[in-house]
Amino acid sequence: KKGVLLCFLEGDCSVKLMEKSHDERVQIVTSWLSQALGEEAKEEATEYLDFNWAAQEHIGGAYSSYFPPGVWTQYGHALRSSFGRIYWAGADYALDGFGYINGAIESAERVVGEIGKRVLSENSH
């Protein structure tokens, strides 16, 4: 069966890899995949796409938010709290799966539930 494999490279490894040409990056990453999954991973790879988040002017080098040590433990509850009728949802507001699609889904489901409770409460008065 064919499928899609998604990999994230971070830190120094990512910086060094993005200094290479596209062809060199393909060779390096497929070599890693073959070491981990067997030669067929390298032989059967049909497409390769990479994206340099660090090169994006308004991103700052990551596919999700970066919080220095202590931010989540001190302010995480406030970042997820509604502000009047404004609610925050997304991968960066997840209780579980921070920065990933499962976190975005968890966050959205939680916020929809919070909004639903608010609407029901307001309509019962």
C-alpha positions in Angstrom: 0.0 0.0 0.0 1.1 3.5 -0.7 0.9 6.2 1.9 2.3 9.5 3.1 5.0 9.9 5.7 5.4 13.3 7.4 8.6 14.1 9.2 9.6 17.2 11.2 13.3 18.1 11.5 14.1 20.7 14.2 17.0 22.6 15.6 20.5 22.3 14.3 19.6 19.2 12.2 17.0 21.3 10.3 19.4 24.3 9.9 22.2 22.1 8.5 19.9 20.2 6.2 18.3 23.3 4.7 21.8 24.5 3.8 22.0 21.6 1.4 20.5 21.5 -2.2 17.1 20.0 -2.7 18.7 16.9 -4.2 21.0 16.5 -1.3 18.1 16.8 1.2 16.2 14.1 -0.7 19.2 11.8 -0.6 19.8 12.4 3.2 16.2 12.0 4.3 15.5 9.0 2.2 18.7 7.4 3.5 17.4 8.0 7.1 14.1 6.5 6.2 15.7 3.4 4.7 17.8 2.9 7.8 14.7 3.1 10.0 12.2 1.3 7.7 14.2 -0.7 5.3 15.5 -0.2 1.7 12.0 -0.3 0.2 11.3 3.0 2.0 14.0 4.6 -0.1 13.3 2.7 -3.3 9.5 3.3 -3.3 9.5 7.0 -2.3 7.8 8.8 -5.2 7.7 12.4 -4.0 9.6 14.5 -1.6 8.5 18.0 -0.4 10.2 20.1 2.3 9.5 23.5 3.7 11.9 25.8 5.5 9.9 27.4 8.2 12.9 29.4 9.4 13.1 31.2 6.1 9.6 32.6 6.4 9.7 36.3 7.4 6.6 36.3 9.6 6.8 32.8 11.1 10.0 32.9 13.1 11.2 29.4 12.4 8.5 27.0 13.6 5.3 25.4 12.4 3.7 26.2 15.7 4.1 28.7 18.6 7.2 28.7 20.7 6.9 29.3 24.3 10.0 29.6 26.5 10.2 27.5 29.6 7.6 28.4 32.2 5.1 30.1 29.8 2.7 27.1 29.6 2.9 26.3 33.3 2.4 30.0 34.3 0.0 31.3 31.6 -1.4 28.3 29.7 -4.7 28.5 31.4 -5.0 32.2 30.5 -4.1 31.5 26.9 -7.0 29.1 26.6 -9.6 31.2 28.5 -12.3 33.0 26.6 -12.3 36.8 26.7 -15.9 37.8 26.8 -17.4 36.3 23.6 -14.0 35.7 22.0 -12.8 32.1 22.2 -9.4 30.7 21.2 -9.0 27.4 19.4 -6.3 25.8 17.4 -3.3 23.5 17.7 -1.5 26.1 19.8 -4.3 26.1 22.4 -4.7 22.4 22.8 -4.7 20.6 26.1 -3.2 17.6 24.4 -1.4 17.5 21.1 0.0 21.0 21.2 1.1 22.1 17.7 -0.4 19.2 15.8 -3.6 18.5 14.0 -4.9 16.2 16.8 -4.4 19.2 19.1 -6.3 21.5 16.8 -9.2 19.0 16.7 -9.2 18.6 20.5 -9.1 22.4 21.0 -11.9 23.0 18.5 -14.2 20.4 20.1 -13.5 21.8 23.5 -14.3 25.4 22.4 -17.4 24.4 20.6 -18.6 22.7 23.8 -17.8 25.8 25.8 -19.7 28.0 23.3 -22.6 25.6 23.3 -22.8 25.8 27.1 -22.7 29.6 27.0 -25.5 29.8 24.4 -27.7 27.4 26.4 -27.0 29.3 29.6 -27.8 32.7 28.0 -31.0 31.3 26.3 -32.3 29.8 29.6 -32.5 33.2 31.3 
